Amino acid sequence: MSKKILIVDDSALMRRVMCDIINSDGTFQVTDTCRDGLEAYEKLKTTRYDGVVLDVNMPRMDGLQLLEQLQKDRIRATVIMVSTTTTKDADVTIRAMERGAVDFVTKPTNVIEAKGEEFKKQLLDVLSAVCATQSYNRERRIAPQTKAVSAPAGTAKPVATAGHAIKSGSKIVALACSTGGPKALQSVIPYLPKNLDAPMVLVQHMPAGFTNSMANRLDEISKINVKEAENGEILKKGTVYIAPGGKHMEVKKCPDGSHKIVYNDMPPIGGLKPCANITYDSLRTCGYDQVVCVVLTGMGADGTNGILELSKVKPIYTIAQDAKTCVVYGMPKAIAETGLVNEVVPLTEVANSITKNVGVN
C-alpha cells in the first residue's frame, strides 16, 4: 500500500511539481494538498498521513505556526519542511525542528530547478528514509522476540573490536548526523555541561547557510559554547564546532601540541559536503589520547569508514543512537554492524553517555 502524503504550499506550481515528483514513485501517493497552514490544520485534525511536506512562508498560517498548533493540540505528524536558503528562512527552519519537524529539503529558486533531478532526488530520498525507519520500528514492535541463534563455527564474519573508555588523558568528541539531525541535536547539545573536558567537532549534513543558523540557535539554548567552525581556529574544551555547510572539516595538530580546524574544499563525497568520513580520517594523526565517536540519526553510512580507519591507529569509544529514537536508522545502524559500538542508547541518553566518558574540568 502506498504511503499517504500531504503537501502544504501556497504556490500552485510547487504543489503540482511536488505532486508529480512524489507520485512518480510507487511507494507514495499524494492524497491531499493544501494552500496554507490553516487548511492543513483542518486536514490533520481528522486524517493521518505517513508524511507531510510543509512550506515555510504561507498566508493565514505559516509552517511554524502550524507546527506550534499541532504541538499544542498534541496532533502527531511526520513533517518535512521545504525551505529556501535565505538567512530568515534558515532561522525559521531550525526553529521548526524544535516544534516537531523531522527534517527539511532546500526549496528550488525557479521552475527549472523545481523540475530538476536534484530536487526530485532530495525530496524522495528524505521521504523514503523517514518512512522506512517508521516501518522498521513498527515491525520491531510487532515481531515476537526470538532467541538469537549463533552462526555455525567458521561462518561468522570477523568484526572489529570495540574500544574502552580510558580514565585519563586528553579526549575529543567527534559527532556525525544527517537526516533528523537538526532536531536530534536539540536533545543532545543543550544537555552537555559548560565545562565538558573536551572539544567537540560536529558534522551535520546541511547546505551552506543553515549550519550557522543551527549553531547560533544551539548556542542560545545550551550551557556549552556552540559555533560554526572557522578555518584556522584553535580547538578549546567546552566548545562545539559545527562544520559549515559546503565545507569539509579537518582537525590538524599544531607544532605546539594544540589542534586547529582546517577547511578542506575537495568535491562532495557521495554528494556530501561536509562529509563525516573526512573529519574522522583527519583525527588519525591527532594528538588526543582518545576519540569519542558519536553517530546519530541519518540516512546512508557516512562516518562508518572513517571510524573504522581511525580505530586502527587511535583508541576510540563509540556511542550510537538506537533505532527507536532515530528519524532515520541508517548511519547508526551502519556503524553498529561493524562491532565497533560500545554503547547503543536512546537519544535522550546520548549527552549523558558523552559526559560520562569525557568528564568535566
C-alpha positions in Angstrom: 0.0 0.0 0.0 1.3 3.5 -0.9 2.3 5.9 1.8 -0.1 8.8 2.1 1.5 12.2 1.7 0.0 15.7 2.4 1.6 18.7 0.6 1.2 22.2 2.1 2.4 25.1 -0.1 0.8 28.4 -1.2 2.3 28.1 -4.7 0.0 26.1 -7.1 3.1 25.5 -9.3 5.1 24.0 -6.4 2.1 21.9 -5.3 1.8 20.5 -8.8 5.6 19.9 -9.2 5.9 18.1 -5.8 2.8 16.1 -6.5 4.3 14.9 -9.8 7.6 14.1 -8.1 6.1 12.1 -5.2 3.5 10.3 -7.3 6.3 9.2 -9.7 7.5 6.8 -7.0 5.0 4.0 -6.5 5.9 3.9 -2.8 4.0 7.2 -2.2 0.7 8.9 -3.2 -0.2 12.5 -2.6 -3.7 12.1 -1.2 -4.3 15.8 -0.2 -2.9 19.3 -0.9 -3.4 22.5 1.0 -2.7 26.2 0.2 -1.8 27.2 3.8 -1.3 26.0 7.3 -4.9 26.7 8.3 -6.2 24.3 5.6 -3.6 21.7 6.6 -4.6 22.0 10.3 -8.2 21.1 9.5 -7.0 18.1 7.5 -4.6 16.9 10.2 -7.2 17.0 12.9 -9.1 14.2 11.2 -6.6 12.4 8.9 -3.4 10.6 9.5 -0.6 10.9 6.8 2.7 9.0 6.6 4.4 12.2 5.7 3.6 16.0 5.4 5.7 18.2 3.1 5.3 21.7 4.5 6.3 25.1 3.1 7.8 27.8 5.5 6.2 31.0 4.2 2.4 31.0 3.6 -0.5 33.3 4.2 -3.0 33.0 7.1 -1.0 30.3 9.0 2.7 29.7 8.1 4.7 26.5 8.6 6.0 27.4 12.0 2.5 28.4 13.3 1.1 25.2 12.0 3.7 23.1 13.9 3.0 25.2 17.1 -0.7 24.5 16.8 -0.1 20.7 16.2 2.2 20.6 19.2 -0.4 22.5 21.3 -3.2 20.1 20.3 -0.9 17.0 20.5 -1.6 16.1 16.9 1.2 13.8 15.7 2.6 14.3 12.2 5.8 13.4 10.4 6.7 16.8 8.9 9.4 17.6 6.4 10.0 21.4 5.8 10.6 22.9 2.4 12.8 26.0 2.9 14.8 28.5 0.9 18.4 29.2 1.9 17.8 32.8 2.9 19.0 33.6 6.4 15.5 34.3 7.6 14.1 31.0 6.3 17.1 29.1 7.6 16.4 30.5 11.1 12.7 29.6 10.9 13.5 26.1 9.7 15.9 25.4 12.6 13.1 26.6 15.0 10.7 24.3 13.1 12.8 21.3 14.2 12.2 22.3 17.8 8.5 22.3 17.1 8.4 18.8 15.7 9.6 18.9 12.0 11.9 15.9 11.4 14.0 17.4 8.6 14.0 19.8 5.6 14.7 19.9 1.9 16.0 23.0 0.1 13.4 24.8 -1.9 14.2 25.4 -5.6 14.6 29.0 -6.6 13.0 28.6 -10.0 10.8 26.3 -12.2 13.8 24.7 -13.9 15.4 23.7 -10.5 12.0 22.5 -9.2 11.7 20.1 -12.2 15.3 19.1 -12.0 16.7 15.8 -10.8 18.5 17.2 -7.8 15.3 18.4 -6.1 13.5 15.2 -7.1 16.2 13.0 -5.5 16.4 15.1 -2.4 12.7 15.0 -1.7 12.2 11.3 -2.5 15.3 10.3 -0.5 14.2 12.1 2.6 10.6 10.7 2.3 11.9 7.2 1.7 14.4 7.2 4.5 11.9 8.6 7.1 9.1 6.2 6.1 11.5 3.2 6.0 12.5 3.8 9.6 8.9 4.2 10.7 8.1 0.8 9.1 11.3 -0.7 10.6 10.3 0.4 14.1 6.7 -0.7 13.7 7.9 -4.2 12.6 10.2 -4.4 15.6 7.3 -3.6 18.0 5.1 -6.2 16.4 7.6 -9.0 15.8 7.8 -11.7 18.6 11.0 -11.7 20.5 13.0 -14.7 19.4 16.2 -16.1 20.9 19.3 -15.3 18.9 20.9 -18.3 17.1 24.6 -18.5 16.9 26.2 -18.9 13.5 27.8 -22.3 12.8 31.5 -22.4 13.6 33.7 -20.9 10.9 30.9 -19.0 9.2 30.7 -15.9 11.3 32.1 -12.7 9.8 35.0 -11.2 11.8 34.1 -7.9 13.4 36.2 -5.1 14.7 36.8 -4.9 18.4 35.2 -2.1 20.3 37.5 0.0 22.5 37.0 1.0 26.1 36.8 4.4 27.7 40.1 5.5 29.2 40.0 7.1 32.6 42.7 9.8 32.0 44.3 11.6 29.1 43.1 14.2 26.6 40.0 13.4 24.5 38.0 14.9 21.7 34.4 14.1 20.8 33.5 13.7 17.1 29.8 13.6 16.3 28.1 12.8 12.9 24.5 13.0 11.9 22.3 13.6 8.9 18.5 13.3 8.3 16.7 14.2 11.5 19.9 15.5 12.9 19.0 19.2 13.5 16.1 18.1 15.7 18.1 15.3 17.4 20.9 17.7 18.3 18.5 19.8 20.4 18.1 16.7 22.6 21.9 16.4 23.0 23.9 19.6 22.9 21.8 21.6 25.4 22.3 18.8 27.9 26.1 18.9 27.8 27.9 20.6 30.7 29.6 24.0 30.1 32.9 22.6 31.4 33.0 19.5 29.3 36.6 18.2 29.4 37.0 18.1 25.6 36.2 19.9 22.5 33.6 18.5 20.1 33.7 18.6 16.3 30.3 18.0 14.7 29.3 17.2 11.2 25.7 17.6 10.2 24.8 17.2 6.5 23.4 20.6 5.6 23.7 23.2 2.9 25.6 26.5 3.4 23.5 29.0 5.4 21.7 26.5 7.6 24.7 25.4 9.7 25.3 29.0 11.0 21.6 29.3 12.0 21.7 25.9 13.7 24.9 26.8 15.6 23.5 30.1 16.8 20.3 28.5 17.9 22.0 25.7 19.8 24.3 28.2 21.4 21.3 30.2 22.6 19.8 27.2 24.4 22.9 25.4 25.6 25.3 25.9 28.5 28.2 24.7 26.4 29.6 27.1 23.7 28.4 26.2 20.2 29.7 27.8 17.0 30.1 27.3 13.3 33.8 26.2 12.9 36.2 28.8 11.4 39.2 27.9 9.3 42.4 28.0 11.4 40.8 28.4 14.8 42.3 26.6 17.8 40.1 24.0 19.5 39.1 24.6 23.1 37.5 22.4 25.6 33.8 23.1 26.3 33.1 24.2 22.8 31.2 22.5 20.0 32.5 23.3 16.5 30.0 22.7 13.7 31.3 22.0 10.2 30.0 24.8 7.8 27.6 23.7 5.1 29.6 23.4 1.8 32.9 22.8 3.5 34.7 19.6 4.7 36.2 20.0 8.2 39.5 18.5 9.3 41.3 18.6 12.7 45.1 19.2 12.4 47.7 19.0 15.2 49.8 22.2 15.5 53.6 22.2 16.4 52.8 23.4 19.9 50.5 20.4 20.6 47.3 22.3 20.2 44.8 21.4 17.4 43.1 23.6 14.8 40.2 23.5 12.4 41.2 23.3 8.7 38.7 23.6 5.9 39.0 21.1 3.1 37.5 22.2 -0.2 37.7 19.0 -2.1 34.5 18.0 -4.0 31.5 16.4 -2.2 32.0 12.7 -1.2 28.9 10.8 -2.3 27.0 14.1 -2.6 28.0 15.1 0.9 29.9 18.3 1.8 30.6 18.3 4.7 31.4 14.6 5.0 32.0 13.0 8.4 34.4 10.4 7.0 36.9 13.3 6.1 36.7 14.6 9.7 37.2 11.1 11.2 40.1 10.5 8.8 41.8 13.7 9.9 41.7 12.6 13.5 44.1 9.6 12.7 47.0 11.9 13.2 45.7 14.0 16.1 47.4 14.2 19.4 44.4 13.3 21.5 44.7 10.2 23.6 41.2 9.0 22.7 38.4 10.0 20.3 34.8 9.6 21.5 32.8 8.9 18.3 29.1 9.6 18.3 26.7 8.7 15.5 23.2 9.9 15.4 20.2 9.6 13.1 20.8 9.9 9.3 20.5 8.1 6.0 23.4 6.2 4.5 26.6 5.2 6.2 28.8 8.4 6.4 31.2 8.1 9.3 31.5 4.3 9.3 34.6 4.0 7.1 36.2 7.0 8.9 35.7 5.4 12.3 36.9 2.0 11.1 40.1 3.5 9.8 40.5 5.7 12.9 40.2 2.6 15.2 43.2 1.0 13.6 45.6 3.8 14.8 43.8 5.5 17.7 41.9 4.5 20.9 38.2 5.2 20.3 35.0 4.9 22.2 31.8 4.8 20.1 28.3 5.8 21.0 25.4 5.2 18.6 21.7 6.3 18.8 19.2 3.4 19.0 16.7 2.6 16.2 13.6 3.5 18.1 14.6 7.2 18.6 16.1 7.7 15.1 14.2 9.6 12.4 16.3 7.6 10.0 18.1 4.5 11.2 20.9 4.4 8.7 24.2 5.9 9.9 23.9 4.4 13.5 22.9 1.0 12.0 25.9 1.0 9.7 28.4 1.7 12.5 26.7 -0.8 14.9 27.1 -3.6 12.3 30.9 -3.1 12.4 31.1 -4.3 16.0 32.8 -1.0 17.0 30.0 0.4 19.1 30.4 0.4 22.8 27.0 1.9 23.7 23.7 2.0 21.8 21.5 4.5 23.6 18.2 6.4 23.2 18.6 10.0 22.0 17.9 11.3 25.5 20.8 9.4 26.9 23.4 10.5 24.4 24.5 13.6 26.3 24.9 11.7 29.5 27.0 9.0 27.8 29.3 11.6 26.3 29.7 13.4 29.6 30.3 10.1 31.5 33.1 9.1 29.1 34.7 12.5 28.7 34.3 14.1 32.2 34.2 17.7 33.2 37.0 20.1 34.3 
